[in-house]
Amino acid sequence: MKEVKVLIPSDKLEIVKELEDKLGLVFYITIFEDRATITSVVENQHTSTLLEELKGVGVGTVFGSIIVSPVAIQITSESKDLPLKGRGISIDEMISSTKGLALLNPTFIGLIILAGALASFGLVYDNVIIIIASMIIAPLLGPIALAVISSMTPQNIYSRRSLLAEITGLTLIILFGLFVGLSFYYANPTLITDNISNPSSQIAIRIEPRIGDIVFAIASGLAAGIFIMRGESTAIVGVAVAASLCPPAANVGVLIGARLFTEALGSLILLVLNVIAIYAACALIFWTTQSLVRGGTVTIRQFKRISRKYMIQIIMTLVILITIILLIVFYRDIFL
């Protein structure tokens, strides 16, 4: 549940109060001098509808402000259900919840370096526990999710910045892997080569894309979209996404450092396909939801235009995913 608090001039109260009956909500109103505060508690899936209706009458865009806070529990005899269906939490909430570790900042870079270090050493020493630790730390879901969410906003102000953060993060992991690979190449040249000769080693299983890898990436992207859209914690699904990105990125660097360029190319292809698959799968969830549910401030004509736009994008995304799977099926014939 979410508590939505609206702070507006008291002379605008009647405009906003009309939404109480329209949406079937309970508004708690306090007035102090020329300021009015309206508070309401709604379910997570209904916040997007309420926020769009509020912005539709000018709150947060022309006058006043909106504050959304999580509610652990509500016990009340006054309860109504929203007659309109919501698509989960609002786009504003999704952006707010993901952008903290989705843009370049010292914390993001620090976590990326730590994740790259753990993944690189875990691969070289064939230690699954260290590799899992790198997945837990790596903040690689946020930039992808924010890029997709931003594509649904008119300004689209975060897409480029979040994609830059994702590319920078993966590049840093590759560079750290390169440093580790070079170090072991000169200190113990046979260690990485021996790992390659063992088909079950952590390095060997990431030297070429496989159907299972892409299916896992697609499932992770779908789960991430659902968790974010519903306003749930993304900690667990973020690990699944990082599992498809962090170790393959470190593997590219390690293999280049060990002068194993053919295997490094295979890992790079796996990494690129995983990134595309996760982005596409995550986008499918957001765009499908956006195309099916009409928000309160969107007219029928606008909704039809938006739906057509997202349906085209959904079809294109499905084509991309199918193409990726076909590329993997014929991988050796195409790339080798």
Long-range contacts (C-beta under 8 A, 24 or more apart in sequence): 1-41, 1-42, 1-43, 1-44, 1-70, 1-71, 1-73, 1-74, 2-41, 2-42, 2-43, 2-44, 2-47, 2-68, 2-69, 2-70, 2-71, 2-89, 2-93, 2-231, 3-39, 3-40, 3-41, 3-68, 3-69, 3-70, 3-71, 4-39, 4-40, 4-41, 4-42, 4-47, 4-50, 4-51, 4-54, 4-66, 4-67, 4-68, 5-37, 5-38, 5-39, 5-66, 5-67, 5-68, 5-69, 6-37, 6-38, 6-39, 6-54, 6-59, 6-64, 6-65, 6-66, 6-67, 7-35, 7-36, 7-37, 7-64, 7-65, 7-66, 7-67, 8-35, 8-36, 8-38, 8-59, 8-63, 8-64, 9-34, 9-35, 9-36, 9-63, 9-64, 10-34, 10-35, 10-36, 12-36, 12-58, 12-59, 12-63, 12-64, 13-38, 15-57, 15-58, 16-54, 16-57, 16-59, 18-57, 19-50, 19-53, 19-54, 19-57, 22-53, 23-49, 23-50, 23-53, 23-82, 23-83, 23-84, 23-296, 24-80, 24-81, 24-82, 24-83, 25-50, 25-80, 25-82, 26-76, 26-78, 26-79, 26-80, 41-71, 41-74, 41-76, 42-82, 43-82, 43-86, 44-88, 44-89, 44-230, 44-231, 45-85, 45-86, 45-87, 45-88, 45-89, 45-230, 46-82, 46-84, 46-86, 47-86, 47-89, 47-90, 47-93, 47-231, 48-86, 48-87, 48-88, 48-89, 48-90, 48-91, 48-93, 48-295, 49-82, 49-84, 49-85, 49-86, 49-295, 49-296, 50-82, 50-86, 50-296, 51-90, 51-92, 51-93, 52-90, 52-295, 52-296, 52-297, 52-298, 53-296, 53-297, 55-297, 56-296, 56-297, 68-92, 68-93, 84-296, 85-293, 86-293, 87-229, 87-289, 87-290, 87-292, 87-293, 87-295, 88-229, 88-230, 88-231, 88-289, 89-229, 89-230, 89-231, 91-149, 91-152, 91-153, 93-231, 94-145, 94-149, 94-228, 94-229, 95-146, 95-149, 95-150, 95-153, 95-158, 97-228, 97-231, 98-142, 98-145, 98-146, 98-149, 98-228, 98-234, 99-142, 99-146, 99-158, 99-162, 100-142, 101-139, 101-142, 102-139, 102-142, 102-143, 102-145, 102-146, 102-158, 102-162, 102-165, 103-143, 103-146, 103-158, 103-161, 103-162, 103-165, 104-161, 104-164, 104-165, 104-168, 108-139, 108-165, 108-169, 109-168, 109-169, 109-172, 111-137, 111-138, 111-139, 112-138, 112-139, 112-168, 112-169, 112-172, 112-173, 113-172, 113-176, 115-139, 115-173, 115-242, 115-246, 116-172, 116-173, 116-174, 116-175, 116-176, 116-177, 116-246, 116-249, 116-250, 117-176, 117-180, 119-173, 119-177, 119-246, 119-247, 119-249, 119-250, 120-173, 120-176, 120-177, 120-179, 120-180, 120-181, 120-250, 120-253, 120-254, 121-180, 122-202, 122-247, 123-177, 123-195, 123-202, 123-203, 123-206, 123-247, 123-250, 123-251, 123-254, 124-180, 124-181, 124-184, 124-191, 124-192, 124-195, 124-203, 124-254, 126-195, 126-198, 126-201, 126-202, 126-203, 127-202, 128-202, 131-202, 131-247, 132-239, 134-242, 134-246, 134-247, 134-250, 135-239, 135-242, 135-243, 135-246, 135-247, 136-239, 136-242, 137-242, 138-169, 138-173, 138-242, 138-245, 138-246, 139-169, 139-238, 140-166, 140-169, 140-170, 140-238, 140-241, 140-242, 140-245, 140-246, 141-224, 141-234, 141-237, 141-238, 141-241, 141-242, 142-238, 143-169, 144-221, 144-224, 144-241, 144-275, 144-278, 144-279, 144-282, 145-224, 145-225, 145-228, 145-234, 145-282, 147-279, 148-225, 148-279, 148-282, 148-283, 148-286, 149-228, 149-286, 151-283, 152-286, 152-287, 152-290, 166-275, 170-245, 170-249, 170-271, 170-275, 173-246, 173-249, 173-250, 173-253, 174-249, 174-250, 174-252, 174-253, 174-256, 175-253, 176-250, 176-253, 177-249, 177-250, 177-251, 177-252, 177-253, 177-254, 177-256, 177-257, 178-253, 178-254, 178-256, 178-257, 179-253, 179-257, 180-250, 180-253, 180-254, 180-257, 181-253, 181-254, 181-255, 181-256, 181-257, 181-258, 182-257, 183-257, 184-254, 184-257, 184-258, 185-257, 185-258, 185-259, 189-258, 192-254, 192-255, 192-258, 192-260, 193-258, 193-260, 196-260, 196-263, 202-247, 203-251, 203-254, 203-255, 206-247, 206-248, 206-251, 206-267, 206-270, 207-251, 207-255, 207-263, 207-266, 207-267, 207-270, 208-266, 208-267, 208-269, 208-270, 208-331, 209-266, 209-269, 209-270, 209-273, 209-274, 209-327, 209-328, 209-331, 210-328, 211-325, 211-328, 211-329, 213-244, 213-270, 213-273, 213-274, 214-273, 214-274, 214-277, 214-324, 214-325, 214-328, 216-240, 216-243, 216-244, 217-241, 217-244, 217-273, 217-274, 217-277, 217-278, 217-281, 218-277, 218-278, 218-280, 218-281, 218-321, 219-281, 220-244, 220-278, 220-281, 221-277, 221-278, 221-279, 221-280, 221-281, 221-282, 221-284, 221-285, 222-281, 222-282, 222-284, 222-285, 224-278, 224-281, 224-282, 225-281, 225-282, 225-283, 225-284, 225-285, 225-286, 226-285, 228-282, 229-285, 229-286, 229-289, 241-278, 244-274, 244-277, 244-278, 245-271, 245-274, 245-275, 245-278, 248-274, 265-335, 266-335, 269-331, 269-335, 273-324, 273-327, 273-328, 276-320, 276-324, 277-321, 277-324, 280-317, 280-320, 280-321, 281-321, 283-313, 283-317, 284-314, 284-317, 284-318, 287-313, 287-314, 287-317, 288-314
